[in-house]
C-alpha cells in the first residue's frame, strides 16, 4: 500500500470521527434523557389530543420525583400509556360525588370533568402511583389496571412538539379557559 493510500484512509476516518461521536451522543440522549412519544387515543382529552407528539423526559422525575397531576408515560405490558398522576405512594384517595379527597382532605382536581361521578376509595401501596386519564369517562387507567410501580413509569411529559400550532408546554386547564 502506498503512502498516499494510507493517508487517504487515515484522513477518511479522521473526518468520520465527529459524525460517530454525534451519533453516539444522540443515541445516548434518546435512550437515557429525552425521547419523542406519541399520544394514542382520547383518554387525555381535552389536555392532549390523539396524534400529538411530545417529549418524554426520562431523567428529571428520577431526580425530583413525581408530583400530583404530573403527566406520565407508563409501560403497561405491550403498550405505553399516557396518564395523569392522582395518588402518590402511601396516600388514601377517595372520589366522592366527583370530588377528590387525599387522606380525608378535599383537593381541587381541575382535570375531573362534570361527567365523572364514580365513587371509590383506596390506599395506594408504598412505591406505587394511581393514575387517571383526563377524559375519565373514556380512559383505561388505574381503575382498570390498578396502581403502577415507579419502575413502570418511564418518565414525565409536558412538552408538545407536534402539531406545531400546539408547540410548547402543556397548559394547565385553568390557563386554557
C-alpha positions in Angstrom: 0.0 0.0 0.0 1.4 3.4 -0.9 1.7 6.3 1.5 -0.9 8.2 -0.4 -3.5 5.4 0.0 -2.7 5.1 3.7 -3.0 8.9 4.1 -6.5 8.8 2.3 -7.7 6.0 4.6 -6.5 7.8 7.8 -8.0 11.1 6.6 -11.3 9.4 5.9 -11.5 8.0 9.4 -10.4 11.3 10.9 -13.3 13.0 9.1 -15.7 10.3 10.2 -14.9 10.6 14.0 -17.1 13.7 14.7 -20.1 12.1 13.0 -19.7 8.9 15.0 -19.4 11.0 18.2 -22.5 12.9 17.3 -24.4 9.7 16.5 -23.4 8.1 19.8 -24.4 11.3 21.7 -27.8 11.4 20.1 -28.5 7.7 20.8 -27.5 8.1 24.4 -29.6 11.3 24.7 -32.6 9.5 23.2 -32.2 6.4 25.4 -31.4 8.0 28.7 -32.6 11.6 28.8 -35.4 12.5 26.3 -37.3 10.8 23.6 -40.4 11.5 21.5 -43.7 9.9 22.5 -47.0 9.9 20.6 -50.4 10.3 22.2 -52.7 7.5 21.2 -56.4 7.7 21.8 -58.8 10.1 23.5 -58.1 9.3 27.2 -56.3 12.6 27.9 -58.7 14.9 26.1 -59.1 17.9 26.4 -55.5 18.3 27.6 -53.9 16.2 25.0 -55.2 15.2 21.5 -54.8 11.9 19.7 -51.7 12.0 17.4 -49.8 14.8 19.3 -46.1 14.1 19.6 -44.5 15.0 22.9 -41.0 14.9 24.5 -40.7 12.3 27.2 -38.3 13.4 30.0 -36.7 10.2 31.2 -34.4 11.6 33.8 -35.8 14.6 35.8 -38.6 12.7 37.6 -36.0 10.2 38.9 -34.1 13.1 40.4 -37.1 15.2 41.6 -39.8 12.6 42.0 -43.4 12.7 40.8 -46.0 15.2 41.9 -49.7 15.0 41.9 -51.1 16.0 38.4 -47.9 15.3 36.6 -48.4 13.7 33.2 -46.5 10.4 32.9 -45.8 7.7 30.4 -46.2 4.2 31.8 -45.1 0.8 30.5 -48.4 -1.2 30.5 -47.3 -4.6 29.2 -47.2 -4.3 25.4 -48.1 -0.7 25.2 -47.2 2.7 26.6 -50.0 4.8 28.1 -50.1 8.5 29.0 -52.0 9.4 32.2 -52.1 11.9 35.0 -50.7 11.1 38.5 -53.6 11.4 41.0 -52.4 9.5 44.0 -48.9 9.2 45.5 -47.3 6.3 47.4 -49.0 5.6 50.7 -51.9 8.0 50.3 -55.5 7.2 50.8 -57.5 8.6 47.9 -61.2 8.9 47.6 -63.6 10.3 44.9 -67.0 11.1 46.2 -69.6 13.0 44.1 -66.8 13.9 41.6 -64.6 15.4 44.3 -61.1 14.2 45.2 -60.0 13.6 48.8 -56.4 12.8 49.8 -56.1 11.4 53.3 -59.6 12.8 54.0 -58.7 16.3 52.8 -60.5 17.7 49.8 -58.1 18.6 47.0 -59.1 20.6 43.9 -58.8 18.4 40.8 -59.1 20.7 37.8 -58.9 17.7 35.5 -62.1 15.9 36.7 -64.9 16.8 34.3 -68.5 17.2 35.4 -69.3 13.8 33.8 -67.1 11.9 36.3 -69.3 10.7 39.0 -67.6 7.4 40.1 -67.2 7.0 43.9 -64.3 4.9 45.1 -61.7 4.8 47.9 -58.4 3.0 48.2 -55.0 3.2 49.8 -52.0 3.3 47.4 -49.2 0.9 48.3 -45.7 2.1 49.1 -43.7 3.0 45.9 -46.8 2.9 43.7 -48.9 5.5 41.9 -52.6 5.9 41.0 -53.1 7.5 37.6 -56.2 8.5 35.6 -56.8 9.9 32.1 -58.2 13.4 31.9 -61.1 12.0 29.9 -62.3 9.9 32.8 -65.3 8.5 31.0 -63.1 7.1 28.2 -59.8 6.0 29.8 -58.2 2.8 30.7 -56.2 3.7 33.8 -55.6 2.7 37.4 -59.3 1.9 37.7 -58.7 -1.0 35.3 -55.0 -1.8 35.7 -54.5 -1.0 39.3 -51.6 1.1 40.7 -48.3 1.3 38.9 -44.8 1.0 40.3 -42.2 3.6 39.9 -40.3 1.1 37.7 -43.3 1.1 35.3 -43.1 4.9 35.0 -40.9 5.7 32.0 -40.9 9.4 32.6 -42.8 12.7 32.7 -44.1 14.6 29.7 -45.4 18.1 29.4 -43.9 19.4 26.1 -45.7 19.1 22.8 -43.5 19.2 19.7 -46.2 18.4 17.0 -48.5 19.7 15.7 -46.5 22.9 15.5 -49.6 25.1 16.4 -49.5 23.3 19.8 -45.7 23.5 20.2 -44.7 24.2 23.8 -45.6 23.3 27.4 -48.9 21.7 28.1 -51.1 24.5 29.6 -52.8 23.7 32.9 -56.6 23.6 32.4 -57.1 26.9 34.3 -54.9 28.8 31.8 -56.8 27.5 28.8 -60.2 28.8 29.9 
